Amino acid sequence: MQPLYPDIKPYACHALAVDDTHTLHVEESGTPDGLPALFVHGGPGAGCDASSRCYFDPTLYRIVTFDQRGCGRSTPFASLENNSTWHLVEDMERIREQLGIDKWLLFGGSWGSTLALAYAQKHPDRVLGLVLRGIFLCRPQEFHWFYQEGASRLFPDYWQDYLAPIPPAERGELMQAYYRRLTGEDQIAQMQAAKAWAGWEGRTATLRPNHEVVERFHERALSIARIECHYFVNDAFLEPNQLLRDMERIAHLPGIIVHGRYDVICPLDNAWALHQAWPNSELQIIRDAGHSAGEPGIVDALVRATDAMARRLLRLPNGGDA
């Protein structure tokens, strides 16, 4: 198994004001004149951490990480104001321009795969290729599966804890019931809902129980729950089936898709449908893995994928034009 690259420290940090409300935390790591790559974190609302930099060979890549609106070290924390998919897409473009990058590789998992696809389809001429993990197409059936009925049948014990903050009379529309509490004035009810929402996701993220993963979700519970629920009750601000519909815009770009066979949060049919709509993609189904980017088989596949993309793109003329 290929492990993560060793921990490195960023060589530059930026506070980028993208509007009158939001300021993004942006970091650069690796080699300043290396192949530019943008790490697009999940959630939405999860933020980046030190491991976000470690999927890339730091001698080959100029690694850019950023905390999306409302999470991590971006401010204001857990804010829903001016926070949508298309705000984030334009934030990514603003970062690219600010850092003087012509084109870059996109690396995203879970919600990060959603956002990476949305950005690539909006700005295909700025993308060299994509490495995507735990594909999340944000269709109504995905939201229903995980937050209303479906995954509940695989984890009925964990599901009871997810249901606990919501009275039986409101359980017919669970996302809406959560949204009322996560955006309400009662801070105790808000935190109870946030911990239940994030705990459900953390406990189902790995094939085998992983206390550290659950703890990370609990530590970020408020931003994850508020921002995810805000996005999901609004269908992620996407038109029906938009990401698959618009794949022709990026059909020419190379892509590597990594997906756990037993991913309960984002079932494998997401990745399968994307691969079928993307002739220039390679799909790697990881036999002994669920959803988390930290599972050994997923780590192995992702590190090998970024290595392969570096070899492919750095061999091309004109700085890797795709």
Disulfide bonds with the S-S distance in Angstrom:
none
